[in-house]
Structures are given as structure tokens and as C-alpha cells.
Amino acid sequence: MYRIGGRLIFDLYGKSHGPCVGAVLEGFPAGMEVDFDLLNEEMSLRKPTGRIGTPRRESDTPEFKEGLTDGVTDGGNIRIEIANKDTDGSKYMKFYDTPRPGHADLPALLKFPNHDLRGSGQFSGRLTAAMVAAGALAKQYLSARGIEIQAYSKSIGDVRDVNVRDPEEIRGSRMFPTRACDAETDKRMRLCIEKAGAEGDSVGGVAECVITGLPISFGGIWFEALDAELAHSMFGIPACKGIEFGDGFALAGMNGSVSNDPYRYENGSIVTTTNHLGGIVGGMCDGSPVVFRVVFKATPSIGKCQDTVNLKTGKNDTVEVTGRHDPCIVPRAVAVVEAMAAITVMDQLLRE
Ligand SMILES: Cc1cc2nc3c(=O)[nH]c(=O)nc-3n(C[C@H](O)[C@H](O)[C@H](O)COP(=O)(O)O)c2cc1C
């Protein structure tokens, strides 16, 4: 099991070609009636579509093994399992000798002598199905308290959405396969992914997430800072290589007179007039929406010939990846970003 959280503890387990992937939520309060339509909508947003996702097709039906009584959380551990049915490990055998560059094969084989490489084992994006199922419950809990978490594809390859998107527009990304916010950007992102896939290559990109409804002072300090804990959970998502809040790395080139977000009263509430800092100061919310972006590298498994080593012969070698892979991770990862953000925020809420 792989674990994160303080009051709401999230455990992840399973592997790509085992019987299932699963999650346990410990500390989830009793009394929440689960909306299964919303849960299934979240699950479908992580599923691959068309030529922009892996051809592996799973029904991704979460089974609640414990923690729900008549569809209502009962205060016990919530254990969710999702069966692996569409498995085919045949294309992975050669990676025992010639590990894929960019994937976890080499360090995993050295660290775990019995590592099951089929489907990439526990390093597979498949486990994110369990993250989304658990996150869907956290999202429902937060939504009932006025806290909404929405993400979308900010960029894919060289296609970048330059607009500032409000929560309504971001919600609209649910209707587009790439999770772009409008049809034109969706089309350009789709073409970009399809082109890379047709060339035996892959592309990366950025998911942007916006959290609304958090009161001023929500969060923690030092290692429990809201940004610290969000970063922790985002880096648990495979292929995440970075996170920035607000203007992020661009803040390095700004004067304080520009990057500080001024306060003012509006209808009796304190608001900020800009949001360069992503809604978090001192690890706590400052009244602006929390805005962060997560970078996903290009999918490591690609059809092009790459240099690697041969662990059997002890010589240099090459490897080409065949089999079923996402030519881009971002469209599917958007739902995972929302889910892990929800689990993290709910954990902080229970600790407030
Ligand atoms: C939703 C999702 C789907 C993924 N699909 C693939 C895939 O089809 N092929 C692949 O090689 N990696 C895929 N990955 C990425 C690998 O799991 C990841 O790169 C690998 O475990 C190495 O970890 P690292 O990239 O965090 O270093 C996917 C990741 C996510 C989040």
C-alpha cells in the first residue's frame, strides 16, 4: 500500500496486470450519501478515448468492498476495488532485459527483484483509476461545503491555451476529449497528440487546477502548508514532473510591487485584486481561488528506437516499445489532478 494523509488517510494498492487496483479511505466521516452518477462521470473522464488514449479498454466500475451501507458512508474504512480485465502482458517481457528509458523499469528491477513488469506493474497509470474513485467521494464531500475543484488541459505539446479560464469554462472541458476548454483548442490538441502517436512518439503538457470556496486562512504552515501538501500529492501522480502556484516560475522575474496581490473590501468581504500568488500565502488561503499547474512529461513508452542497456548481455542495446500506450497522459491526468487535490483539501478540512 502507498499512503498519504493525516486525518483522511488515502491508501493505494494493486498493479496493472493483477486482479485489481484499489484504494482505502480511512477517516471519511459517516453520513454522506454517495452520488453514483457523479462518481461514474469522474471515472469516465479518466478513460482513454479515440486515438488520443491507449487502446486498453476497461469498464472501470468501482466496487465498494466496505465503508458504505445502503450507499451512505458508514464511518468505517472505505475500500474501493476496480477490476483489471483487459490485460495483455506479452509486449512487456523484453523490458526485463532492455529497460525502457523514461519509465520506471530499470530502478524498479534493481530495487524489487520480483517486479512484475506486465503493464508496468505498480508503476502503471492504471492505479490512477483508484485515485479518481476515492477522489470522487472527496469531491462530493467538499462540494456539499461549497468547495469546488476543477482542472483542464492548459497545454499539450506546443498547443497552449493562453486564456484565463473561470470555473464555468473549466467545467466545460468535461465535454472535450483532450479536456481543453473550447472546441478549437480541443481540435488543435487532438491533432498534436494524434501526430505524435502516428510518428511513434508522445507529447507532454500541463494541467491547470482551480479550487474555489476555501475561506481565508484555510491551510497549514510549514510542512502542512496547503501548497506543500498539494505538491506532495501531485508528485504521487505518475509522470508529474513539476507544479507551480499562481505565476509560478515567472514570479522570479517580478518585483514585489507586481507580484503582491493587494487586498480590498468588497461587499464586506476581503478580496484580492490580482492572483499572482495562486491564492496561497504562508501556506494558507488569501481569499483568491487556489490556482496551480502540474507538468506531465511526454509518455515514456514510445515506438521509436531508443538507446538502452541489456541487463542480460551486459552490453549496450536498443529498445522499441510496442503494445498499448497513451500518446499523451494529460487528457486523462486532468481527472487525477482533481481527485488528488480533493483528497488533499478534504484531509486539511478535517484537520482545521
Ligand atoms: C493517467 C496516466 C496514464 C499513463 N499511461 C502511460 C502509458 O500508457 N505508457 C507509459 O509508458 N506511461 C504511462 N503513464 C506514465 C507512467 O506511469 C510513468 O511515467 C512511470 O510510472 C514512471 O514514473 P515517473 O514518470 O513519475 O518518473 C501514465 C500516467 C498516468 C497518470
The ligand as an SDF file (V2000), in Angstrom:
LIG
                    3D

 31 33  0  0  0  0  0  0  0  0999 V2000
   -3.3000    8.5300  -16.4570 C   0  0  0  0  0  0  0  0  0  0  0  0
   -1.9100    8.0580  -16.7680 C   0  0  0  0  0  0  0  0  0  0  0  0
   -1.6870    7.2260  -17.8550 C   0  0  0  0  0  0  0  0  0  0  0  0
   -0.4000    6.7990  -18.1830 C   0  0  0  0  0  0  0  0  0  0  0  0
   -0.2290    5.9890  -19.2840 N   0  0  0  0  0  0  0  0  0  0  0  0
    1.0280    5.5960  -19.6180 C   0  0  0  0  0  0  0  0  0  0  0  0
    1.2400    4.7840  -20.7800 C   0  0  0  0  0  0  0  0  0  0  0  0
    0.3000    4.4240  -21.4870 O   0  0  0  0  0  0  0  0  0  0  0  0
    2.5110    4.4130  -21.0550 N   0  0  0  0  0  0  0  0  0  0  0  0
    3.5900    4.8070  -20.3050 C   0  0  0  0  0  0  0  0  0  0  0  0
    4.7020    4.4520  -20.6170 O   0  0  0  0  0  0  0  0  0  0  0  0
    3.4020    5.5760  -19.2190 N   0  0  0  0  0  0  0  0  0  0  0  0
    2.1690    5.9900  -18.8600 C   0  0  0  0  0  0  0  0  0  0  0  0
    1.9930    6.7820  -17.7400 N   0  0  0  0  0  0  0  0  0  0  0  0
    3.1890    7.2690  -17.0350 C   0  0  0  0  0  0  0  0  0  0  0  0
    3.9370    6.2150  -16.2320 C   0  0  0  0  0  0  0  0  0  0  0  0
    3.0990    5.5620  -15.3270 O   0  0  0  0  0  0  0  0  0  0  0  0
    5.1230    6.8970  -15.5220 C   0  0  0  0  0  0  0  0  0  0  0  0
    5.8280    7.6930  -16.4080 O   0  0  0  0  0  0  0  0  0  0  0  0
    6.0750    5.8780  -14.9160 C   0  0  0  0  0  0  0  0  0  0  0  0
    5.4500    5.2300  -13.8310 O   0  0  0  0  0  0  0  0  0  0  0  0
    7.3740    6.4760  -14.4080 C   0  0  0  0  0  0  0  0  0  0  0  0
    7.1200    7.3860  -13.3660 O   0  0  0  0  0  0  0  0  0  0  0  0
    7.5410    8.9280  -13.4890 P   0  0  0  0  0  0  0  0  0  0  0  0
    7.1880    9.3580  -14.8760 O   0  0  0  0  0  0  0  0  0  0  0  0
    6.7060    9.6250  -12.4460 O   0  0  0  0  0  0  0  0  0  0  0  0
    9.0040    9.0150  -13.2390 O   0  0  0  0  0  0  0  0  0  0  0  0
    0.7080    7.2080  -17.3920 C   0  0  0  0  0  0  0  0  0  0  0  0
    0.4690    8.0450  -16.2860 C   0  0  0  0  0  0  0  0  0  0  0  0
   -0.8150    8.4800  -15.9830 C   0  0  0  0  0  0  0  0  0  0  0  0
   -1.0140    9.4150  -14.8190 C   0  0  0  0  0  0  0  0  0  0  0  0
  1  2  1  0
  2  3  1  0
  2 30  2  0
  3  4  2  0
  4  5  1  0
  4 28  1  0
  5  6  2  0
  6  7  1  0
  6 13  1  0
  7  8  2  0
  7  9  1  0
  9 10  1  0
 10 11  2  0
 10 12  1  0
 12 13  2  0
 13 14  1  0
 14 15  1  0
 14 28  1  0
 15 16  1  0
 16 17  1  0
 16 18  1  0
 18 19  1  0
 18 20  1  0
 20 21  1  0
 20 22  1  0
 22 23  1  0
 23 24  1  0
 24 25  2  0
 24 26  1  0
 24 27  1  0
 28 29  2  0
 29 30  1  0
 30 31  1  0
M  END
$$$$
